[in-house]
Amino acid sequence: MKPSLKITLIYFLAGILWILLSDWALLSLFKEDLVQNQTIKGIFYVTVTSLLLFFLIKGYYKAINQKVKQLEQLNKQLKEQTKKLEQSNQELEQFAHVASHDLIEPLRMITGFVTMLEKKYAGQLDEKAQQYIFFAVDGAKRMRHIILDLLDYSKAGTENLELEIINLNNLTEEVLLFHKNLIQEKKAEIELDKLPLVETYRAPLFQVLYNLINNALKFHKKGQHPHISIKGVEKEHEVEIQIQDNGIGVEQEYFDKIFVIFQKLEEKPNGSYGNSTGIGLPVVKKNIETIGGKVWLTSQPNKGSTFYFTIPKK
């Protein structure tokens, strides 16, 4: 039985039952013909209202059924699109792996042969030829760096991740160990506050810290040692991490641009941006979004930058 008819019948039977019970009670107080007249009126009222109720409920359920059908169709389309997107992502990841291997191998050969050429004819080549060899080797190294960064970006956020309770101080110190040589070379000062524990995914968070600290060390002002401050602020629903440096800074017009893949800043005369491939910060953004947070920055040219990112508590 349809819901609209079922509800109407219940209402109708309940109304008739109420009329009969109330009439039985009224017979002891009033004349029989008066009670019968009221009974007819009551039955007529219940019948009319039942019909009105039936059509109202029927229209209501019809509208609901249409919405349900539309939602089912949308869900079906969404599942199809999700399946296609998953297939596309898998193909893209496979392509990135194959392309990186196929491209890196020739670059390795080019670098190797040019280096051998330089060693074999050392002292026989003029300054111009030595310069050409340097440019060839340097270009090959840059290309290799770009390919590896692109591979990292393609893999960001796609691993089978598991939630972990992470000590942010331990994780940050682990990242700093990876930069030990660079920190010593640049005589960098690292200020690490006590950071809170978080429940999140280790791999993407490690990449985020690695890239932000690496940028803070690389993009410093000449003649000044890098100073990096890492702080954490615990809020109601999230933990906010701040990484502040005293580096070259970023103009406000580029705040959004630096998080877009391959949108690196123009190289400055002192070569400040020359070694950047423009992939590090897009990897940061992608990984932060994977763990459900957000990332932004404040900065002033020649004064430094502060990068912020959040980690949800749940």
N, C-alpha and C positions, 0 to 999 in steps of 0.2 A: 504494500500500500504506500502511495506517495505521502511524503511528510505533510503537505498542505491539506490533503483529504483527512489524514489521521488526526491532525490538530483540530480541524473543523468538526469532525465527529465527536471528539472528546468534549469540545465546547458545547455542542448541540445536546448531547446526552446529559452533561452536567447541568445545563440550563433547564431541560425538561424535568430532571430529577429534583432540582431545586423547586420548580413550580409545583410539582405534585406533593412534595413534602410540606411546602408552605401552605398549600391549599388544604391539606389534611389538618393542619394546625388551625387554620382559619375557620373551618367548618363548625368548630365548637363555639365560635364567637359571633359569626355573621350568618345571614340567610344563604341558603344553598344556591339560588339563582344568581345572587351577587358574586359569589365565589366562582361559579362557572363562567360568568362573564369575564372576570379577571383572569381566569385560566386561559380562555381563548386569546385574550389580549397578550398574555405572557408568552404563549406558544408562538403567536405571530411575531412578536418581538424577537424571540430567540431564533426563529427560523430566518428572519430577514438579516439579523446581525451575523448569523452563521454563514449565510451566503456571501455577505460583504467580507467577512473574515477569510472565507475560502479564496475569493478572488485576490484579496490583498496578499495573503500568504503565497498563493500560487505565483503572483507576479514577483514577489520577493525572492522566492526560491529559483525562479527562472533567471533573474538577474544574477543571483549567486552562482548558479550553474554555468552561466556564460562566463563569469569571472574565473571560475575554477578551470573551465576549458581553456581560456586564454592563458592562465598561469601554467597549466600543463603543457601547452604548446610552447610557451616561453622557456620552461624548464627543459623541454626536449631540445629546443634550439640551443640553449645554453650548454647542455651536455655534449651536443654535437660539436659546438665551437670549442669547448674545453678539450675534447678528445683531439680535435685538429691541432689545437695549440700545443698540447702535450707532444703530439707527433712532430710538430714543427720544431719545438724546443729540443727534442731528442736528435732530430736531423741536424739542427744548428750546432749542437754540442759535438756530434760526430764529425761534422764538417770542420769545426774549429780544431779538433784533435788531429785530423788528417792533414788539414792545411798547415797547421803549425809544424808538424813533423816534416812535411814535404818542402816547406819553405826554409826551415832552419837548416836542414842538411846542405842545400846548395850554398847558403850563407857561410856555413862552417868551412866548406871547401874553398870559397872565395877568400875568406880571411886567412886560411891556412896557406894557400898558394901565394897570395900577395905577401904574406909575412916571410915565406921561404924566398921569394924573389928579392925582398929587401935584404935578407941576410946574405944571400949568394952574391949579390952585386954591391954590397956595402963598400963605400969608398969610391965606387966607379960611377955612381949616379950623381948628377948635379942636384942642387937644392930644390929646383922645380920638380924633378922626378921624385925626390923624397917626399915632397909635399903632396904630390898626387897619390903616392902609396899611403900616406897617412890618411888622406881623405877617403880612400877606398876602404881601408880597414875600419875607420871610424864610422862610415856609413853602414857597413855590414853589421857592426856592433849595435848601432842604433836600431836598425831594422829587426835584429834579433830581439832586442828589448821590447819593441813595439809588439811583435808577434807573441811573446811570452805574456805581456800585459793583456793583450786581447784574449788570450786563452784564459787567463785568470778572470777576466770580466765575464766570459761566456759561462764559466763554472760557478760564478758567485750566486749563492742562494739556491743551488740546485742539488746539493748533496742531501743524502738521507740523514737528517739532523735529529738529535735527541736532546731534550732539555736537561740541563745540568745546573747544579748549584755551583756558581763560579766565584772564587775570591778574586776580585778585580785587581787588587794589589799584586797578587802572585802572577796573574796573567800579564799585567803591565810590565812587571820585572822580567818576565820571560821574553817579552817583546824587546825590552831594552837590551837584553843579552845579545839578541840578533843584531843590534846596532852598536855593539860594544866598540868595534874598531872605528866606526864613524864618529861616535861620541868622543873617543880619545883623540882622534885626528883633529876634530874641530874644537876640542877642549870645551865641550858643551856642559852646561849646568842643568841638571834635571831635578826638579822639585816635585816630589810625589806625596800627596796627602793620603791619609787613610781613606780608602774607598770602600763602599758598602758591598755586601754579598748580593748577587743577583741570580735569578733563575732564568737562564736563557740558553742560546746555542753558542758553543765555544768557537767553532771554526770561523763563522762570519765575524764574530766579535774580535777575534785575534787579527783578522785581516784589516778590520777598521782601525784598531789601535796601531797596527804596523804601518799602514799607509799614512795616517795622520802624524805620527811621530817621525816617520821618514821625511815627510814634507817639511816639518818644522826644523829638522836638522839640515836639509838641503837648501832651503830657500832663506838663508840668513844674510844679513848685511855684511859686506866685506869690511874687515878690520874690527869686527865685533863677534865675540863668542856667543853661540846660541844659548838662550836661556828658555827652558821649557817648563811650564807649570801644569801639572795634571791634578785636577780636583774633581770631587764628586758631590752632588747635592741630592739628598734623598727627599722625594716629594710624595704626595699621597698615593698616586697611582703609577709612578715611574721614578727611575733614577736618571739624573742628568749629569753627564760627564763633560768637563770643560778642559780643553787642551789649548793653552795659551803660549804664544811664542813672541819673541822680539825681532822677528824677521822682516822681510821686505814689504809685507802687507799686500793687500789686494784692493783695487779701486771698487767702490760700491756697485758700479755699473756691471761688474763681472761676477757678482755674488752668485747669480743663478747659472751663469755660463760655465763656471768651473766644474759644475756637477754633471755636465753633459759630455758624453763620450767623444773623445778627439777634439773637444773644444778648449784646447790649452791656450793660455794667454800668449800674447805676442812677446817674442824674446826682447829683453831689454838690452841696452848697449853693454852692460856689464855681464851679460850672459846668464842673468838670474833664472830665466825660464828655459834655457837652452836644452837641459837634459830631461825635461819633462815630456812624456808621451801623451799626456792628457787623459790617462785612463785611471790613475790612482783614485781620484776623488769620485768619479762615477762608480767605481767598485765599492767605495765607502758608502755612497748613497744606496746602491742596490742591496748591500748587505744589511744596512740599518733598516731598510724597508722590509727585508726578509724577517727580521726579528720583531717587527711591529713598532719600530721607533721612527724618529725623524732626525734630520741633521740640518744645521744652518751655521752661519758664521757672522762674526763682527770683525771689522778690520779697518786699519788706517794705513795708507801707504807710508813706508819707511818707519813705521812705529810697531808693526806686528799684527798678528791675527789671533782670534780665539775661535776655535771650532767647538761647537756644542752638538752632542747627540744624546738621545734618550733611549732608555731600555725599559720596557714595560715591566712592572712587578709581577704581573700574571699574563 
